[in-house]
Amino acid sequence: MSWRTVVITKPAKLELRLNYLVVRSIDHVEKISLTELGALVIETLQVSITGSLISALLAQEIRIIICDEHHDPQGEILPYYGCHDCSRKIQMQMGWQETTKKLLWQQIIRQKIMNQRKTLAYFCSDATDAVARLAQYETQVEIGDATHRESLAAKEYFPALLGKGFTRAAETAQNAALNYGYQIIISIFSREIKIAGYLTELGIFHDSQHNHFNLSSDLMEPWRPVVDAFVREKEWEQFAVEEKHMMQRLVTQEVTFRGQKQSVPNAIRMYVNSVFQALNHDDISQVHFFNHEL
């Protein structure tokens, strides 16, 4: 399994040579085997990249993430074809049963709130009341989260974890870090969904006409606390280039999935595939979540 994330931060020319990514800068040339590469993040606008390299990266299912002038992810390049039977899978996706989707959303939100509770209990020993309320909300999630336990949990969780008065709308280093980390995770989900042959645009809950990643947004919800824990641990007062580079370490972390240690990308792949099995067979018991250990 490819595992390295390469971040290009300085002016360079990127090209392909004998299945190696070749990075040519003014005073240095570096070669990296594509077999080791999981993602290429282009963080500077002063980069040229050859068509042959882009084609090879797409053929080997390596994510290509493009950042803007503020070093924030702006978009990514994904292959059109992730499997040999994409048309059949898209037809199956369009036929997923509403009841099954609502049952899945119930499980996703329960798992998300449970992971939030674990994160809060680990970092904030004095937040016992908030932890208890999260545990209560976790048991109260109904089919399709009809009573909005996810929203209620968020109102308890974030101020308790990141400070009284904290809101997700504020322009703070913490929010910038959270948003950046969520973008990293959602890009992995988008890649795995495309590789499996499904459309990221067709979600099970999110359905915005302006969101190309509705399904990615749905499935990544239980993984948000992984980012939250990373940000809470760092306690950054600013979020600049160095901090963004540190956030890339998210993908090298390990989690427990079905009793075994897996890298974050590996665990996401297995989770996504289990979700598709569940939806295609109308059997939510086939969904497997990772164990959020701190």
Buried (B, 14 or more C-beta within 10 A) or exposed (E): EBEBBBBBBEEBBBBBEEEBBBBBEEEEEEEBEBEEBBBBBBBBEEBEBBEEBBEBBBEBBBBBBBBEEEBBBEEBBBBEEBEEEBEEBBEBBEEBEEEBBBBBBBBBBBBBBBBBBBBBBBBBEEBEEBBEBBBBBBEBBEEBBEEEBBEBBBEBBBBBBBEEEBEEEEEBBBBBBBBBBBBBBBBBBBBBBBBBBBBBBBBBBBEEEEBBBBBBBBBBBBBBBBBBBBBBEBEBEEBEEEBBBBBBEBBEEEBEBEEEEBBBBBBBBBBBBBBBEBBBEEEBEBBBBBEBEE
